[in-house]
Amino acid sequence: MPPNWAPDVVGLFTELAAIPSPPGSEREVADRVRAYLEDLGLQVSEDDAGERIGASAGNLLCRLEPTIGNGGMPIFLCAHLDTVQPTGPLEPVVEDGVVRNAGGTILGADNKAAIAAMLAAARLILSENRPHAGVELLFTPKEEVGLKGAKAFDPNRLQAGVGFVYDHAAPIGEVVLGAPHARQIEVTIRGWAAHAGIAPEEGRSAIVAAARAIADFRLGRLDDETTANVGLIEGGTAKNIVPDRCTFSIDVRSHSETKLA
C-alpha cells in the first residue's frame, strides 16, 4: 500500500474528497492520484488536454500490463477528477456508516468515489497477483462543465476496446449502455418598456410573449427517446415596469440525433 494513505477504500475516498477540485482546478487531486499509482510501481502519463481546455491538469492514463496471454479481454476504467463547485469547506466524516461533509457543502462522491474504487482495485490486483488481460485507468478533468477532458482525450491511446465509465447514480449492479445527445437553446425576447401603472398600453411585455411561446412548446417526455425542458427564465427590471426583455433556456435531449435536430 502506498505510504501515508488510508488502508481502506473509504479512508482513501475521504482523503480525496477533502481536496477541492472544481472544474479547471484539478491539479492537486491529479497529483495525488498520480502519486498513489506511482507508489504502486505503475507509470502514469498526462496529456496536454489541460492547456487546450483551460484546466490545471490533463487526462491521466495508467496501464496495468496483462498477466495472461490470449483469451482475455483488456478493459479500461474511467472516472473524472473534478466535482461541482464547493460552496464551503470540505470536511468528510463517517457517521453511522455514511460519509458526509461536515462542512455543509458538496461531498464530492461524484466522482471521487469512483476514483477511490479504481485506485484500490489497482492495489488489490497487484498485491494479490490477480490474473488479468490488461487494465487501463483513465482520469479526466472538467467533466462537470461538458465532458471537456474526455472530449480532448485521444482514444487511440487506449489499448482496450471495452471500458466502464463510473459516473451514474443508478442502483449498484445496473449498467448504462447509452447516453442521449443534448442541445441547449438560449432565447431572448425583446419587448417595449412602459410604466405599468400609467401607460401599460404603450408597452409590449417580453415576459408575456415568452410565456405564450413556452406554453406552445412540447415539453417533458416527448417519446421514449426524447425529452425537452425549459429550466431557467428571467426578465423584467421592476414590478411596475412592462418588461422589455426576457430570456429563457431550453434543454433538449434524445438518443436519436435526428430527432434532436
C-alpha positions as a Markdown table, in Angstrom:
| # | Residue | x | y | z |
|---|---|---|---|---|
| 1 | Met | 0.0 | 0.0 | 0.0 |
| 2 | Pro | 1.3 | 3.5 | -0.8 |
| 3 | Pro | 2.7 | 5.2 | 2.3 |
| 4 | Asn | 0.6 | 7.9 | 4.1 |
| 5 | Trp | -2.7 | 6.7 | 2.6 |
| 6 | Ala | -5.6 | 5.3 | 4.5 |
| 7 | Pro | -5.6 | 1.4 | 4.4 |
| 8 | Asp | -9.2 | 1.1 | 3.2 |
| 9 | Val | -11.2 | 2.4 | 0.3 |
| 10 | Val | -13.5 | 4.6 | 2.5 |
| 11 | Gly | -10.4 | 6.3 | 4.0 |
| 12 | Leu | -8.9 | 6.7 | 0.6 |
| 13 | Phe | -12.2 | 8.3 | -0.6 |
| 14 | Thr | -12.4 | 10.7 | 2.3 |
| 15 | Glu | -8.8 | 11.8 | 1.7 |
| 16 | Leu | -9.6 | 12.6 | -1.9 |
| 17 | Ala | -12.9 | 14.2 | -1.1 |
| 18 | Ala | -11.1 | 16.7 | 1.2 |
| 19 | Ile | -9.2 | 18.1 | -1.8 |
| 20 | Pro | -11.1 | 20.8 | -3.6 |
| 21 | Ser | -11.2 | 20.2 | -7.4 |
| 22 | Pro | -13.8 | 22.2 | -9.1 |
| 23 | Pro | -13.7 | 22.2 | -12.9 |
| 24 | Gly | -10.4 | 23.5 | -14.2 |
| 25 | Ser | -8.7 | 23.2 | -10.8 |
| 26 | Glu | -7.9 | 19.5 | -10.7 |
| 27 | Arg | -4.1 | 19.8 | -10.3 |
| 28 | Glu | -3.9 | 18.8 | -6.6 |
| 29 | Val | -6.1 | 15.8 | -6.8 |
| 30 | Ala | -4.5 | 14.7 | -10.1 |
| 31 | Asp | -1.1 | 14.8 | -8.4 |
| 32 | Arg | -2.4 | 12.7 | -5.5 |
| 33 | Val | -3.8 | 10.1 | -7.9 |
| 34 | Arg | -0.5 | 10.0 | -9.8 |
| 35 | Ala | 1.5 | 9.7 | -6.6 |
| 36 | Tyr | -0.7 | 6.8 | -5.4 |
| 37 | Leu | -0.3 | 4.9 | -8.7 |
| 38 | Glu | 3.4 | 5.6 | -9.0 |
| 39 | Asp | 3.9 | 4.3 | -5.4 |
| 40 | Leu | 2.4 | 1.0 | -6.7 |
| 41 | Gly | 5.2 | 0.9 | -9.3 |
| 42 | Leu | 2.9 | 2.0 | -12.2 |
| 43 | Gln | 3.6 | 4.6 | -14.8 |
| 44 | Val | 1.2 | 7.5 | -15.3 |
| 45 | Ser | 1.1 | 9.7 | -18.4 |
| 46 | Glu | -0.6 | 13.0 | -18.7 |
| 47 | Asp | -1.7 | 14.6 | -22.0 |
| 48 | Asp | -1.8 | 18.2 | -22.9 |
| 49 | Ala | -5.6 | 18.5 | -22.6 |
| 50 | Gly | -5.3 | 20.8 | -19.7 |
| 51 | Glu | -3.7 | 23.5 | -21.8 |
| 52 | Arg | -6.3 | 23.1 | -24.5 |
| 53 | Ile | -9.4 | 23.2 | -22.3 |
| 54 | Gly | -8.3 | 25.6 | -19.6 |
| 55 | Ala | -7.7 | 23.1 | -16.8 |
| 56 | Ser | -4.7 | 22.9 | -14.4 |
| 57 | Ala | -4.4 | 19.1 | -15.2 |
| 58 | Gly | -4.8 | 17.0 | -18.3 |
| 59 | Asn | -6.1 | 13.5 | -18.7 |
| 60 | Leu | -4.2 | 10.9 | -16.7 |
| 61 | Leu | -3.7 | 7.4 | -18.1 |
| 62 | Cys | -2.2 | 4.4 | -16.3 |
| 63 | Arg | -1.9 | 0.9 | -17.7 |
| 64 | Leu | -1.6 | -2.4 | -15.8 |
| 65 | Glu | 0.1 | -4.7 | -18.2 |
| 66 | Pro | -1.6 | -8.1 | -18.8 |
| 67 | Thr | -0.6 | -11.1 | -16.8 |
| 68 | Ile | -2.4 | -13.7 | -19.0 |
| 69 | Gly | -2.0 | -14.4 | -22.7 |
| 70 | Asn | -4.6 | -14.7 | -25.4 |
| 71 | Gly | -8.1 | -15.3 | -24.4 |
| 72 | Gly | -8.8 | -12.5 | -22.1 |
| 73 | Met | -10.3 | -9.1 | -22.8 |
| 74 | Pro | -8.5 | -5.9 | -21.8 |
| 75 | Ile | -10.7 | -3.2 | -20.3 |
| 76 | Phe | -10.4 | 0.4 | -19.3 |
| 77 | Leu | -12.0 | 2.1 | -16.3 |
| 78 | Cys | -12.7 | 5.9 | -16.4 |
| 79 | Ala | -13.7 | 8.5 | -13.8 |
| 80 | His | -13.4 | 12.3 | -13.7 |
| 81 | Leu | -11.2 | 14.3 | -11.3 |
| 82 | Asp | -13.4 | 17.4 | -10.9 |
| 83 | Thr | -16.5 | 18.0 | -8.8 |
| 84 | Val | -19.2 | 20.7 | -8.9 |
| 85 | Gln | -18.1 | 23.9 | -7.2 |
| 86 | Pro | -18.0 | 23.6 | -3.4 |
| 87 | Thr | -19.6 | 26.5 | -1.5 |
| 88 | Gly | -17.9 | 25.9 | 1.8 |
| 89 | Pro | -15.2 | 23.8 | 3.4 |
| 90 | Leu | -14.7 | 20.1 | 2.6 |
| 91 | Glu | -14.6 | 18.1 | 5.8 |
| 92 | Pro | -15.6 | 14.5 | 5.0 |
| 93 | Val | -16.6 | 12.4 | 8.1 |
| 94 | Val | -18.0 | 8.9 | 8.5 |
| 95 | Glu | -21.1 | 8.8 | 10.7 |
| 96 | Asp | -23.1 | 5.6 | 11.3 |
| 97 | Gly | -21.6 | 4.1 | 8.2 |
| 98 | Val | -22.4 | 7.0 | 6.0 |
| 99 | Val | -19.9 | 9.5 | 4.6 |
| 100 | Arg | -21.0 | 13.1 | 4.9 |
| 101 | Asn | -19.4 | 16.5 | 4.6 |
| 102 | Ala | -19.4 | 18.2 | 7.9 |
| 103 | Gly | -18.6 | 21.5 | 6.1 |
| 104 | Gly | -22.1 | 21.7 | 4.8 |
| 105 | Thr | -21.3 | 21.8 | 1.1 |
| 106 | Ile | -20.8 | 19.1 | -1.5 |
| 107 | Leu | -19.2 | 15.8 | -0.6 |
| 108 | Gly | -17.6 | 15.1 | -4.0 |
| 109 | Ala | -18.6 | 11.4 | -4.3 |
| 110 | Asp | -19.3 | 12.4 | -7.9 |
| 111 | Asn | -16.8 | 11.3 | -8.9 |
| 112 | Lys | -14.2 | 10.6 | -6.2 |
| 113 | Ala | -15.9 | 7.5 | -5.0 |
| 114 | Ala | -15.1 | 6.0 | -8.4 |
| 115 | Ile | -11.5 | 7.3 | -8.3 |
| 116 | Ala | -11.0 | 5.7 | -4.9 |
| 117 | Ala | -12.5 | 2.4 | -6.1 |
| 118 | Met | -10.2 | 2.4 | -9.2 |
| 119 | Leu | -7.1 | 3.1 | -7.1 |
| 120 | Ala | -8.0 | 0.4 | -4.5 |
| 121 | Ala | -8.7 | -2.1 | -7.3 |
| 122 | Ala | -5.3 | -1.4 | -8.9 |
| 123 | Arg | -3.6 | -2.0 | -5.5 |
| 124 | Leu | -5.5 | -5.3 | -5.0 |
| 125 | Ile | -4.8 | -6.5 | -8.5 |
| 126 | Leu | -1.1 | -6.0 | -7.9 |
| 127 | Ser | -0.8 | -7.1 | -4.3 |
| 128 | Glu | -2.8 | -10.3 | -4.8 |
| 129 | Asn | -1.3 | -11.0 | -8.2 |
| 130 | Arg | -4.8 | -11.3 | -9.7 |
| 131 | Pro | -4.7 | -12.5 | -13.4 |
| 132 | His | -6.0 | -10.1 | -15.9 |
| 133 | Ala | -5.8 | -9.3 | -19.7 |
| 134 | Gly | -4.8 | -5.7 | -19.2 |
| 135 | Val | -6.5 | -2.9 | -17.2 |
| 136 | Glu | -6.2 | 0.8 | -18.1 |
| 137 | Leu | -7.2 | 3.6 | -15.7 |
| 138 | Leu | -8.3 | 6.9 | -17.2 |
| 139 | Phe | -8.9 | 10.1 | -15.1 |
| 140 | Thr | -10.3 | 13.2 | -16.9 |
| 141 | Pro | -10.7 | 16.9 | -16.0 |
| 142 | Lys | -13.7 | 19.3 | -16.5 |
| 143 | Glu | -16.4 | 16.7 | -16.8 |
| 144 | Glu | -18.9 | 18.7 | -14.8 |
| 145 | Val | -18.9 | 21.5 | -17.4 |
| 146 | Gly | -19.4 | 19.4 | -20.5 |
| 147 | Leu | -17.1 | 16.4 | -20.6 |
| 148 | Lys | -14.3 | 18.6 | -21.8 |
| 149 | Gly | -11.4 | 16.5 | -20.7 |
| 150 | Ala | -12.9 | 13.3 | -22.1 |
| 151 | Lys | -13.6 | 15.1 | -25.4 |
| 152 | Ala | -10.0 | 16.3 | -25.6 |
| 153 | Phe | -8.6 | 12.8 | -24.9 |
| 154 | Asp | -7.2 | 10.8 | -27.9 |
| 155 | Pro | -9.0 | 7.4 | -27.7 |
| 156 | Asn | -6.3 | 5.8 | -29.8 |
| 157 | Arg | -4.1 | 5.9 | -26.7 |
| 158 | Leu | -6.2 | 3.1 | -25.2 |
| 159 | Gln | -5.4 | -0.5 | -26.0 |
| 160 | Ala | -8.7 | -1.7 | -24.6 |
| 161 | Gly | -11.7 | -1.6 | -26.8 |
| 162 | Val | -14.2 | -2.1 | -23.9 |
| 163 | Gly | -14.5 | 0.1 | -20.9 |
| 164 | Phe | -16.6 | 1.2 | -18.0 |
| 165 | Val | -17.2 | 4.9 | -17.1 |
| 166 | Tyr | -18.1 | 5.4 | -13.5 |
| 167 | Asp | -20.5 | 8.3 | -13.3 |
| 168 | His | -24.1 | 7.3 | -12.8 |
| 169 | Ala | -26.4 | 7.3 | -9.8 |
| 170 | Ala | -28.4 | 4.1 | -10.6 |
| 171 | Pro | -28.6 | 1.3 | -8.1 |
| 172 | Ile | -25.5 | -0.8 | -7.7 |
| 173 | Gly | -25.4 | -3.5 | -10.4 |
| 174 | Glu | -27.1 | -1.5 | -13.2 |
| 175 | Val | -25.1 | -0.6 | -16.3 |
| 176 | Val | -26.0 | 2.3 | -18.6 |
| 177 | Leu | -25.4 | 1.4 | -22.2 |
| 178 | Gly | -26.1 | 4.7 | -23.9 |
| 179 | Ala | -26.5 | 8.4 | -23.3 |
| 180 | Pro | -28.6 | 11.0 | -25.1 |
| 181 | His | -27.4 | 13.7 | -27.4 |
| 182 | Ala | -28.1 | 17.1 | -25.9 |
| 183 | Arg | -28.6 | 20.6 | -27.1 |
| 184 | Gln | -29.3 | 23.9 | -25.2 |
| 185 | Ile | -31.1 | 26.8 | -26.8 |
| 186 | Glu | -30.8 | 30.3 | -25.2 |
| 187 | Val | -33.8 | 32.5 | -26.2 |
| 188 | Thr | -34.0 | 36.3 | -25.8 |
| 189 | Ile | -37.3 | 38.1 | -26.4 |
| 190 | Arg | -37.4 | 41.8 | -26.6 |
| 191 | Gly | -40.4 | 44.0 | -25.9 |
| 192 | Trp | -41.1 | 47.7 | -25.2 |
| 193 | Ala | -40.9 | 49.2 | -21.7 |
| 194 | Ala | -43.6 | 51.4 | -20.3 |
| 195 | His | -44.9 | 52.3 | -16.8 |
| 196 | Ala | -47.4 | 49.6 | -15.9 |
| 197 | Gly | -49.5 | 51.8 | -13.7 |
| 198 | Ile | -49.7 | 54.9 | -16.0 |
| 199 | Ala | -49.4 | 53.8 | -19.6 |
| 200 | Pro | -49.3 | 50.0 | -19.9 |
| 201 | Glu | -50.8 | 50.1 | -23.3 |
| 202 | Glu | -47.7 | 51.7 | -24.6 |
| 203 | Gly | -45.6 | 48.7 | -23.6 |
| 204 | Arg | -45.1 | 45.3 | -25.1 |
| 205 | Ser | -44.3 | 42.7 | -22.4 |
| 206 | Ala | -41.4 | 40.4 | -23.2 |
| 207 | Ile | -42.5 | 38.1 | -20.3 |
| 208 | Val | -46.0 | 37.7 | -21.7 |
| 209 | Ala | -44.5 | 36.9 | -25.2 |
| 210 | Ala | -42.1 | 34.3 | -23.6 |
| 211 | Ala | -45.0 | 32.8 | -21.6 |
| 212 | Arg | -47.1 | 32.3 | -24.7 |
| 213 | Ala | -44.1 | 30.8 | -26.6 |
| 214 | Ile | -43.3 | 28.4 | -23.7 |
| 215 | Ala | -47.0 | 27.4 | -23.4 |
| 216 | Asp | -46.9 | 26.3 | -27.1 |
| 217 | Phe | -43.8 | 24.1 | -26.7 |
| 218 | Arg | -44.0 | 20.4 | -26.3 |
| 219 | Leu | -42.1 | 19.8 | -23.0 |
| 220 | Gly | -41.4 | 16.8 | -20.8 |
| 221 | Arg | -41.1 | 13.4 | -22.3 |
| 222 | Leu | -41.8 | 13.7 | -26.0 |
| 223 | Asp | -41.3 | 10.0 | -26.7 |
| 224 | Asp | -39.2 | 7.1 | -25.4 |
| 225 | Glu | -36.0 | 8.7 | -26.6 |
| 226 | Thr | -36.6 | 12.4 | -26.3 |
| 227 | Thr | -37.1 | 15.0 | -23.6 |
| 228 | Ala | -37.4 | 18.8 | -23.5 |
| 229 | Asn | -37.4 | 21.2 | -20.7 |
| 230 | Val | -37.5 | 25.0 | -20.0 |
| 231 | Gly | -35.4 | 25.2 | -16.8 |
| 232 | Leu | -34.5 | 28.9 | -16.5 |
| 233 | Ile | -36.4 | 32.1 | -17.2 |
| 234 | Glu | -35.5 | 35.7 | -16.3 |
| 235 | Gly | -36.9 | 39.0 | -17.2 |
| 236 | Gly | -38.1 | 42.5 | -16.1 |
| 237 | Thr | -36.5 | 45.3 | -14.1 |
| 238 | Ala | -39.2 | 46.3 | -11.7 |
| 239 | Lys | -42.7 | 45.3 | -10.7 |
| 240 | Asn | -44.3 | 48.4 | -12.1 |
| 241 | Ile | -42.5 | 48.4 | -15.4 |
| 242 | Val | -43.7 | 46.5 | -18.5 |
| 243 | Pro | -40.7 | 44.3 | -19.2 |
| 244 | Asp | -38.8 | 44.9 | -22.4 |
| 245 | Arg | -36.6 | 41.8 | -22.1 |
| 246 | Cys | -37.0 | 38.2 | -21.1 |
| 247 | Thr | -34.6 | 35.3 | -21.5 |
| 248 | Phe | -35.2 | 31.5 | -21.1 |
| 249 | Ser | -33.2 | 28.4 | -21.6 |
| 250 | Ile | -34.3 | 25.2 | -23.3 |
| 251 | Asp | -32.7 | 21.8 | -22.7 |
| 252 | Val | -33.4 | 19.1 | -25.3 |
| 253 | Arg | -32.1 | 15.5 | -25.2 |
| 254 | Ser | -32.6 | 12.5 | -27.4 |
| 255 | His | -31.0 | 9.2 | -28.0 |
| 256 | Ser | -31.7 | 9.9 | -31.7 |
| 257 | Glu | -29.6 | 12.7 | -33.1 |
| 258 | Thr | -32.1 | 13.1 | -36.0 |
| 259 | Lys | -34.9 | 13.7 | -33.6 |
| 260 | Leu | -32.8 | 16.1 | -31.6 |
| 261 | Ala | -32.1 | 18.1 | -34.7 |
